[in-house]
Amino acid sequence: MDYEILLSRRPLNECSKLIRKRCREVYFVDPGYKIFGLYLIGVPPIPIGVEDEHLLIIYLKPCHGAFVLKLPGDGEVERIRAELKKL
């Protein structure tokens, strides 16, 4: 999967703040929400940011901290918009 790392090895709250500040369109999900066939983990609420046709998500890597990844939407943007309410 093609991605860009925007923030690496940071606490979850810093990653969440970056997504909230950078994206005008932010959705919040609970742990276990499935995106690209993978389950998101973390402390709720987990933000998902939409920037143009890209998604910004928090990727939690045990023993290494949290990362903010920018991924191509590839159809997930439309699904997320349809399923979730913008806050």
C-alpha positions as CSV (number, residue, x, y, z in Angstrom):
1,M,0.0,0.0,0.0
2,D,1.3,3.4,-0.9
3,Y,1.5,5.8,2.1
4,E,3.3,8.8,3.5
5,I,4.3,9.1,7.1
6,L,3.4,12.5,8.5
7,L,4.3,11.9,12.1
8,S,6.2,9.0,13.7
9,R,6.8,7.5,17.1
10,R,4.6,9.9,19.0
11,P,2.0,9.5,21.7
12,L,-1.6,8.9,20.5
13,N,-2.8,12.3,21.7
14,E,-0.3,14.1,19.5
15,C,-1.3,12.1,16.4
16,S,-4.9,12.8,17.1
17,K,-4.2,16.6,17.4
18,L,-2.4,16.6,14.1
19,I,-5.3,15.0,12.3
20,R,-7.8,17.4,13.9
21,K,-5.7,20.4,13.0
22,R,-4.8,19.4,9.5
23,C,-8.1,18.1,8.2
24,R,-11.3,20.0,7.8
25,E,-13.2,16.7,7.5
26,V,-12.7,14.5,10.5
27,Y,-14.7,11.4,11.5
28,F,-14.4,9.5,14.9
29,V,-14.6,5.8,15.3
30,D,-14.2,3.2,18.0
31,P,-11.4,0.7,18.2
32,G,-12.1,-2.2,15.9
33,Y,-13.4,0.0,13.0
34,K,-12.4,-1.7,9.8
35,I,-10.6,0.3,7.0
36,F,-8.8,-1.3,4.0
37,G,-9.6,-4.6,5.6
38,L,-7.7,-3.9,8.8
39,Y,-8.9,-3.1,12.2
40,L,-7.9,0.2,13.8
41,I,-6.6,0.0,17.4
42,G,-6.1,2.8,20.0
43,V,-7.9,4.9,22.6
44,P,-11.4,6.0,21.5
45,P,-12.4,8.2,19.9
46,I,-10.0,7.4,17.0
47,P,-10.0,10.2,14.4
48,I,-9.9,9.6,10.6
49,G,-9.1,12.6,8.6
50,V,-10.1,13.2,4.9
51,E,-7.8,15.5,2.9
52,D,-8.8,15.7,-0.7
53,E,-9.0,12.0,-1.7
54,H,-6.6,10.8,0.9
55,L,-7.2,9.4,4.4
56,L,-5.1,10.3,7.5
57,I,-5.2,7.6,10.1
58,I,-3.3,6.7,13.2
59,Y,-1.3,3.5,13.0
60,L,-0.3,2.1,16.3
61,K,2.9,-0.1,16.3
62,P,3.6,-1.8,19.6
63,C,6.9,-0.8,21.2
64,H,7.4,2.0,18.6
65,G,4.5,4.4,19.3
66,A,1.9,5.8,17.1
67,F,2.3,7.1,13.5
68,V,0.0,9.3,11.3
69,L,-0.2,7.8,7.8
70,K,-1.6,9.5,4.7
71,L,-3.1,6.9,2.4
72,P,-4.9,7.1,-1.0
73,G,-8.6,6.9,-0.4
74,D,-9.3,4.2,-3.0
75,G,-13.0,4.1,-2.4
76,E,-12.8,4.1,1.4
77,V,-13.4,7.9,1.5
78,E,-16.9,7.5,0.0
79,R,-17.7,4.5,2.3
80,I,-16.6,6.5,5.4
81,R,-18.6,9.5,4.4
82,A,-21.7,7.4,3.9
83,E,-21.3,5.4,7.2
84,L,-20.1,8.1,9.6
85,K,-21.3,11.6,10.5
86,K,-18.8,14.5,10.3
87,L,-18.0,16.1,13.7
